[in-house]
């Protein structure tokens, strides 16, 4: 069926390591054509079981936690990236795969970081260290041999997803806990201290996260006198 994962090698453009056709077999399946990509949902039983379990836990606990909305957002982003046809689109277009990684680092990761911090759990890595670690991990996975390995093995693919997301969570946790001045000094490529805006190494400035970071700052919650 068109909507089931097919585990077979296919031509994924050119292999960056060799400049020739690749025999990659990505986790999301072969590259779809323009006529069928909207039908290419990923029905991986293990992934769906994990998401269903987390969704059930969220539903049962939604009235007992103040961050139920953010948990729902995190589950929705995960489903979009790994279950929806966007997952298969990443097998056809490197641009879609790049967007996939930016969403991991710039949308899903800060949501997870805020959920973690709001539950009173501290992530102790210095912001400069977490920024450097995330930058190295993010760009290392785009080194052609490592990228080719991730596109050829489900295990390495999920290792890529986990390390990009995990190091980004550490980075964003440091950003949310830092003062505006220190966050801008460490994470700048673009930054507006007057609005408490920061930008992670792997993503452009975002108005959404400018507001979110400002609201999460202890100073922003202090009433003016």
QUIUR-V643675 format. One record per residue. RES is the residue in one small letter. PSI is psi in degrees with one decimal (* if undefined). OMEGA is omega in whole degrees, -180 to 180 (none if undefined). D_LAST is the distance of its C-alpha to the last C-alpha in whole Angstrom. Layout:
res=RES psi=PSI omega=OMEGA d_last=D_LAST
res=RES psi=PSI omega=OMEGA d_last=D_LAST
//
This chain:
res=x psi=151.8 omega=-175 d_last=65
res=x psi=-25.6 omega=-175 d_last=62
res=x psi=9.0 omega=177 d_last=59
res=x psi=149.0 omega=180 d_last=60
res=x psi=135.4 omega=178 d_last=59
res=x psi=121.8 omega=-175 d_last=62
res=x psi=82.2 omega=176 d_last=63
res=x psi=152.0 omega=179 d_last=65
res=x psi=151.8 omega=177 d_last=65
res=x psi=168.0 omega=178 d_last=65
res=x psi=113.5 omega=-180 d_last=64
res=x psi=64.9 omega=-178 d_last=61
res=x psi=-129.1 omega=179 d_last=61
res=x psi=142.3 omega=174 d_last=62
res=x psi=116.8 omega=-177 d_last=61
res=x psi=-25.4 omega=-177 d_last=59
res=x psi=-27.7 omega=-175 d_last=61
res=x psi=-18.0 omega=-177 d_last=64
res=x psi=12.1 omega=180 d_last=64
res=x psi=173.6 omega=178 d_last=66
res=x psi=141.0 omega=-176 d_last=66
res=x psi=163.0 omega=173 d_last=64
res=x psi=32.3 omega=-176 d_last=65
res=x psi=150.4 omega=175 d_last=62
res=x psi=80.9 omega=-173 d_last=61
res=x psi=156.6 omega=179 d_last=57
res=x psi=-39.5 omega=-176 d_last=55
res=x psi=2.3 omega=176 d_last=55
res=x psi=177.9 omega=-178 d_last=58
res=x psi=157.5 omega=179 d_last=60
res=x psi=127.3 omega=180 d_last=59
res=x psi=160.1 omega=173 d_last=59
res=x psi=167.0 omega=-179 d_last=61
res=x psi=-28.7 omega=-175 d_last=59
res=x psi=-19.2 omega=-173 d_last=61
res=x psi=2.8 omega=-173 d_last=60
res=x psi=-28.5 omega=179 d_last=56
res=x psi=-16.7 omega=178 d_last=55
res=x psi=0.4 omega=-173 d_last=57
res=x psi=67.9 omega=175 d_last=56
res=x psi=150.2 omega=-180 d_last=54
res=x psi=108.8 omega=-179 d_last=54
res=x psi=44.8 omega=176 d_last=55
res=x psi=117.2 omega=-175 d_last=55
res=x psi=-40.8 omega=-178 d_last=56
res=x psi=-45.5 omega=179 d_last=54
res=x psi=-45.5 omega=-179 d_last=51
res=x psi=-35.3 omega=178 d_last=51
res=x psi=-43.9 omega=179 d_last=51
res=x psi=-47.3 omega=-179 d_last=48
res=x psi=-39.8 omega=179 d_last=46
res=x psi=-40.9 omega=178 d_last=47
res=x psi=-44.0 omega=178 d_last=47
res=x psi=-38.6 omega=178 d_last=43
res=x psi=-40.1 omega=178 d_last=43
res=x psi=-43.1 omega=178 d_last=44
res=x psi=-43.3 omega=179 d_last=42
res=x psi=-43.5 omega=-178 d_last=39
res=x psi=-40.9 omega=-179 d_last=40
res=x psi=-29.8 omega=-175 d_last=41
res=x psi=3.6 omega=-169 d_last=37
res=x psi=-27.8 omega=-179 d_last=35
res=x psi=-5.1 omega=-177 d_last=34
res=x psi=-0.6 omega=-178 d_last=33
res=x psi=143.6 omega=-178 d_last=31
res=x psi=-12.7 omega=-178 d_last=28
res=x psi=27.8 omega=-179 d_last=29
res=x psi=-32.5 omega=178 d_last=32
res=x psi=-39.7 omega=180 d_last=31
res=x psi=-34.0 omega=176 d_last=31
res=x psi=-42.0 omega=177 d_last=34
res=x psi=-39.5 omega=178 d_last=36
res=x psi=-42.7 omega=179 d_last=35
res=x psi=-42.3 omega=178 d_last=36
res=x psi=-39.1 omega=179 d_last=40
res=x psi=-42.6 omega=178 d_last=40
res=x psi=-40.7 omega=179 d_last=40
res=x psi=-43.7 omega=178 d_last=42
res=x psi=-39.8 omega=179 d_last=45
res=x psi=-42.9 omega=-176 d_last=44
res=x psi=-36.1 omega=-169 d_last=45
res=x psi=-12.1 omega=-179 d_last=48
res=x psi=-40.2 omega=-175 d_last=49
res=x psi=169.3 omega=178 d_last=49
res=x psi=-15.5 omega=177 d_last=51
res=x psi=-30.7 omega=178 d_last=49
res=x psi=-48.7 omega=180 d_last=50
res=x psi=-32.7 omega=180 d_last=54
res=x psi=-31.1 omega=177 d_last=53
res=x psi=-18.0 omega=175 d_last=52
res=x psi=-18.4 omega=-178 d_last=55
res=x psi=-32.5 omega=-173 d_last=56
res=x psi=123.9 omega=176 d_last=54
res=x psi=-32.8 omega=179 d_last=52
res=x psi=-41.2 omega=178 d_last=49
res=x psi=-39.0 omega=177 d_last=48
res=x psi=-36.2 omega=177 d_last=49
res=x psi=-43.9 omega=176 d_last=46
res=x psi=-40.1 omega=177 d_last=44
res=x psi=-47.8 omega=-178 d_last=44
res=x psi=-34.9 omega=177 d_last=43
res=x psi=-39.8 omega=177 d_last=40
res=x psi=-40.6 omega=176 d_last=39
res=x psi=-48.8 omega=-172 d_last=39
res=x psi=-31.9 omega=-172 d_last=37
res=x psi=-12.0 omega=178 d_last=35
res=x psi=-58.6 omega=-178 d_last=34
res=x psi=-44.5 omega=-176 d_last=36
res=x psi=-47.0 omega=179 d_last=35
res=x psi=-32.0 omega=175 d_last=31
res=x psi=-46.4 omega=179 d_last=31
res=x psi=-38.2 omega=180 d_last=33
res=x psi=-43.3 omega=180 d_last=31
res=x psi=-40.1 omega=177 d_last=28
res=x psi=-45.3 omega=-179 d_last=30
res=x psi=-47.0 omega=-176 d_last=31
res=x psi=-37.0 omega=-180 d_last=27
res=x psi=-18.8 omega=177 d_last=26
res=x psi=10.0 omega=175 d_last=29
res=x psi=15.9 omega=-179 d_last=28
res=x psi=127.0 omega=-178 d_last=31
res=x psi=142.1 omega=173 d_last=30
res=x psi=112.1 omega=-163 d_last=32
res=x psi=-2.9 omega=-179 d_last=32
res=x psi=134.3 omega=174 d_last=34
res=x psi=147.0 omega=-176 d_last=32
res=x psi=-40.0 omega=-180 d_last=31
res=x psi=-38.7 omega=-180 d_last=34
res=x psi=-46.4 omega=-179 d_last=37
res=x psi=-33.9 omega=177 d_last=36
res=x psi=-45.7 omega=-180 d_last=35
res=x psi=-44.1 omega=-179 d_last=39
res=x psi=-45.3 omega=-179 d_last=40
res=x psi=-42.3 omega=180 d_last=39
res=x psi=-43.5 omega=-180 d_last=41
res=x psi=-46.1 omega=-179 d_last=44
res=x psi=-45.8 omega=-177 d_last=44
res=x psi=-47.9 omega=-177 d_last=44
res=x psi=-29.0 omega=179 d_last=46
res=x psi=-38.6 omega=-180 d_last=49
res=x psi=-14.0 omega=177 d_last=49
res=x psi=5.0 omega=170 d_last=50
res=x psi=127.9 omega=-169 d_last=53
res=x psi=-47.4 omega=-179 d_last=56
res=x psi=-40.2 omega=179 d_last=58
res=x psi=-39.8 omega=179 d_last=55
res=x psi=-43.1 omega=179 d_last=54
res=x psi=-38.5 omega=179 d_last=57
res=x psi=-41.2 omega=179 d_last=57
res=x psi=-31.2 omega=179 d_last=54
res=x psi=-4.2 omega=-177 d_last=56
res=x psi=-5.5 omega=-176 d_last=59
res=x psi=128.1 omega=177 d_last=58
res=x psi=-39.9 omega=-179 d_last=56
res=x psi=-47.0 omega=-180 d_last=55
res=x psi=-34.2 omega=176 d_last=54
res=x psi=-48.0 omega=-179 d_last=52
res=x psi=-28.3 omega=173 d_last=50
res=x psi=-41.1 omega=176 d_last=49
res=x psi=-49.2 omega=-178 d_last=48
res=x psi=-43.0 omega=-177 d_last=46
res=x psi=-42.0 omega=-177 d_last=44
res=x psi=-38.2 omega=176 d_last=44
res=x psi=-46.5 omega=-179 d_last=42
res=x psi=-44.8 omega=-177 d_last=40
res=x psi=-45.5 omega=179 d_last=39
res=x psi=-31.5 omega=176 d_last=39
res=x psi=-36.0 omega=176 d_last=36
res=x psi=-43.3 omega=177 d_last=34
res=x psi=-42.3 omega=180 d_last=34
res=x psi=-49.6 omega=-177 d_last=33
res=x psi=-34.8 omega=176 d_last=30
res=x psi=-41.4 omega=176 d_last=29
res=x psi=-39.2 omega=179 d_last=29
res=x psi=-46.3 omega=-177 d_last=27
res=x psi=-28.8 omega=-178 d_last=24
res=x psi=-15.6 omega=-175 d_last=24
res=x psi=159.6 omega=172 d_last=23
res=x psi=157.4 omega=179 d_last=21
res=x psi=-41.4 omega=-176 d_last=21
res=x psi=-47.7 omega=-177 d_last=23
res=x psi=-35.4 omega=178 d_last=25
res=x psi=-42.6 omega=179 d_last=26
res=x psi=-40.1 omega=-178 d_last=27
res=x psi=-36.2 omega=-176 d_last=29
res=x psi=-42.2 omega=-169 d_last=31
res=x psi=-3.2 omega=-176 d_last=31
res=x psi=120.9 omega=113 d_last=31
res=x psi=-24.9 omega=175 d_last=34
res=x psi=135.5 omega=-169 d_last=31
res=x psi=140.3 omega=179 d_last=28
res=x psi=94.0 omega=-175 d_last=24
res=x psi=-31.6 omega=-177 d_last=22
res=x psi=-24.6 omega=178 d_last=19
res=x psi=5.7 omega=-179 d_last=20
res=x psi=44.2 omega=180 d_last=20
res=x psi=142.7 omega=176 d_last=24
res=x psi=161.1 omega=176 d_last=27
res=x psi=130.7 omega=177 d_last=30
res=x psi=159.8 omega=-177 d_last=33
res=x psi=-35.1 omega=-171 d_last=36
res=x psi=3.7 omega=-175 d_last=38
res=x psi=155.6 omega=176 d_last=36
res=x psi=170.9 omega=176 d_last=35
res=x psi=142.4 omega=-179 d_last=31
res=x psi=127.0 omega=180 d_last=30
res=x psi=-34.9 omega=-180 d_last=27
res=x psi=-48.5 omega=-176 d_last=27
res=x psi=-19.1 omega=169 d_last=27
res=x psi=-49.5 omega=180 d_last=24
res=x psi=-44.4 omega=-178 d_last=22
res=x psi=-45.0 omega=-179 d_last=23
res=x psi=-39.3 omega=179 d_last=22
res=x psi=-41.4 omega=180 d_last=19
res=x psi=-28.8 omega=-178 d_last=18
res=x psi=-13.9 omega=-179 d_last=20
res=x psi=134.6 omega=-180 d_last=18
res=x psi=-34.8 omega=-177 d_last=16
res=x psi=-33.2 omega=-177 d_last=13
res=x psi=-18.2 omega=-179 d_last=13
res=x psi=-3.0 omega=-179 d_last=12
res=x psi=121.0 omega=-178 d_last=9
res=x psi=144.8 omega=179 d_last=6
res=x psi=151.9 omega=-178 d_last=4
res=x psi=* omega=none d_last=0
//
